[in-house]
Amino acid sequence: EKLSEMKSFDQSTFVIERICGICSTSHPFAYTRAVEDIIPIEVPERAKYIRTIIAEGERIHSHLLWLGLAGHFLGYNTVYMWVWKLREEILDVMEILTGNRNSYAMFKPGGIRRDIKSEDIPVVIKKRL
């Protein structure tokens, strides 16, 4: 919170995104929604869809991370390897869509920082995700 006191709403999003290295979408999503409710700002429909896609991709990646670790700690390293292979595929898709495998920097009050490129959509669909 202290780091954000002297920053604009837009600049604070970058700080808030780095609260957790695993869930780098959850915190800025909640923050931008709060800012949009306070001001109020209307978010374009396409931005809402893209936010949902990014949030769901992160949710899947996070669940796979913990499932793989649970398998590892229980001594089922085969489960760990299978699950982490799936997780890598999700991270590949997130990299295609956002340009990053983590800390996607997609959220900002009022919408998103950049759009999903239309030429990337067939690549993601081809990955069957």
Buried (B, 14 or more C-beta within 10 A) or exposed (E): EEEBEEEEBEEBBBBBBEEEEEBBBBBBBEBBBEBBEEEEBEBEEEBEEBBEBBBEBBBBBBEBBEBBEEBBEEEBEEBBEBBBEBBEBBBBBBEBBBEEBBBBBBBBBBBBBBEBEEEEEEEBEEEEB
